[in-house]
């Protein structure tokens, strides 16, 4: 009897140990994710299906604030730490930490990525790799386009017509001021505190962004836009607290100001559509205006977030397999439909996305999609530039100081240019 009990205990122990070994053998992939709306939740839904088809791999979605991705992730990576995968917006700037997925994909799948995601693969590559066209480092989880959300109800109440598709920034500001004055709205317009958001204004007014040698430059067009922008704040047309109320290069949006009826026009981007549908639509009718124009061009700014894998991962094959799963036609289309984002996947874009959205959201998406062909080359180049933060961050910091009255516009521009040059030079060391 005792011998039989010992056999049962031994068998149970062996089974327990085998179970433990199986648990240890399971490959865990941690995904650091921030959401503009519900991107992390939808990615998690797709991850559960991936796990069901790949029992030896566990996907853990760690949702974090956007600030953590911008400020903490680079520090973690520099220390040899961090997640296996992250959803980032600094696409090329972190390239030295990226894992090339190519060795872990079949030839057929490499061709699939090249055929369907070619327009954005360069954004993740180093300058050398851009020249050769080699390396698959990331999957765009959304293609974003900047643009203006307009409180249509306020325009109707003021009996002011919406400006035409070819209207300039000045035209829109003048119209928004009329509406604000007539409806007692505090401000005509606001823009997210971001150098990325400022870039379309700069290029519309003639900024070249890069010189003949391909180096970023603060030229006359950029200076014209900067002076105009600060003057709008001084004239009370834009709320100073958005750009001038915080220090450094910190990001701040003006979504709450718009939803709460304090703005006539809000310059942000396509990633805000879902939030607009959920919050703004309860209070007023809104529309998205076509890309604002300037003397040089009418343009928006491309952007977006992408999932990238890091060299530090202990499970590179599993990481590549999961990102390839996300990139498949059906899963990518689901990601776009449920998050209400613009696809960077050519096959999915051609087939069309079945958005289950309100008429206002669908109209907004159509405007943003129509703006993509209008985007100036300088803006596309800036988004793909590995050191674009060298321009984006000083723009937010220095123009923020000018808006707050801490610097004159000329002083802000001078320091902005110096900051940018310093950052570019230090990165080359």
WOVEN-V962947 format. One record per residue. N is the residue number from 1. NEAR is the number of other C-alpha atoms within 10 Angstrom. Layout:
# WOVEN-V962947
N;NEAR
N;NEAR
This chain:
# WOVEN-V962947
1;6
2;7
3;8
4;9
5;10
6;11
7;12
8;12
9;12
10;12
11;12
12;12
13;12
14;12
15;12
16;12
17;12
18;12
19;12
20;12
21;11
22;12
23;11
24;10
25;11
26;13
27;18
28;18
29;21
30;18
31;24
32;24
33;25
34;23
35;16
36;15
37;15
38;16
39;21
40;21
41;17
42;16
43;21
44;18
45;11
46;17
47;20
48;14
49;12
50;18
51;14
52;11
53;10
54;13
55;10
56;14
57;20
58;18
59;18
60;16
61;19
62;14
63;17
64;14
65;12
66;17
67;12
68;14
69;20
70;15
71;11
72;12
73;19
74;18
75;13
76;13
77;18
78;12
79;9
80;12
81;14
82;20
83;19
84;24
85;27
86;24
87;27
88;23
89;18
90;24
91;30
92;25
93;21
94;21
95;20
96;14
97;17
98;24
99;23
100;21
101;23
102;16
103;14
104;16
105;17
106;10
107;10
108;9
109;15
110;17
111;13
112;16
113;20
114;16
115;13
116;19
117;21
118;17
119;12
120;22
121;24
122;24
123;27
124;28
125;29
126;20
127;16
128;9
129;13
130;15
131;10
132;10
133;15
134;16
135;20
136;26
137;26
138;33
139;24
140;26
141;26
142;24
143;21
144;24
145;26
146;28
147;26
148;24
149;26
150;22
151;25
152;19
153;15
154;24
155;22
156;13
157;11
158;17
159;12
160;15
161;11
162;16
163;15
164;12
165;12
166;14
167;17
168;21
169;18
170;13
171;17
172;21
173;18
174;15
175;19
176;28
177;23
178;19
179;26
180;23
181;13
182;15
183;14
184;12
185;17
186;18
187;23
188;25
189;28
190;27
191;22
192;20
193;27
194;23
195;22
196;24
197;23
198;24
199;26
200;29
201;28
202;28
203;28
204;25
205;25
206;20
207;23
208;22
209;22
210;15
211;11
212;8
213;6
214;10
215;12
216;21
217;17
218;21
219;17
220;14
221;19
222;23
223;20
224;15
225;22
226;22
227;17
228;17
229;21
230;22
231;16
232;18
233;21
234;16
235;9
236;14
237;21
238;26
239;24
240;19
241;15
242;20
243;31
244;22
245;13
246;17
247;14
248;13
249;19
250;16
251;19
252;16
253;17
254;21
255;21
256;12
257;18
258;22
259;20
260;12
261;17
262;20
263;29
264;30
265;31
266;25
267;21
268;24
269;22
270;27
271;22
272;18
273;25
274;20
275;16
276;20
277;17
278;10
279;15
280;20
281;16
282;10
283;12
284;14
285;17
286;22
287;18
288;25
289;22
290;25
291;29
292;24
293;23
294;22
295;12
296;15
297;20
298;24
299;29
300;32
301;29
302;24
303;26
304;24
305;21
306;24
307;21
308;30
309;26
310;26
311;17
312;17
313;20
314;13
315;14
316;20
317;14
318;21
319;27
320;24
321;17
322;20
323;19
324;21
325;17
326;22
327;22
328;18
329;16
330;11
331;17
332;25
333;25
334;20
335;26
336;24
337;19
338;19
339;25
340;26
341;25
342;25
343;24
344;23
345;26
346;16
347;17
348;20
349;15
350;9
351;10
352;12
353;19
354;12
355;17
356;12
357;16
358;13
359;10
360;17
361;24
362;14
363;14
364;22
365;22
366;14
367;19
368;23
369;18
370;13
371;22
372;18
373;10
374;15
375;21
376;20
377;14
378;18
379;23
380;16
381;16
382;23
383;24
384;25
385;24
386;20
387;21
388;21
389;20
390;22
391;24
392;21
393;21
394;24
395;27
396;26
397;25
398;28
399;30
400;28
401;23
402;25
403;27
404;21
405;14
406;14
407;16
408;17
409;22
410;13
411;14
412;24
413;23
414;14
415;18
416;23
417;19
418;14
419;18
420;23
421;17
422;12
423;15
424;18
425;10
426;9
427;10
428;6
429;5
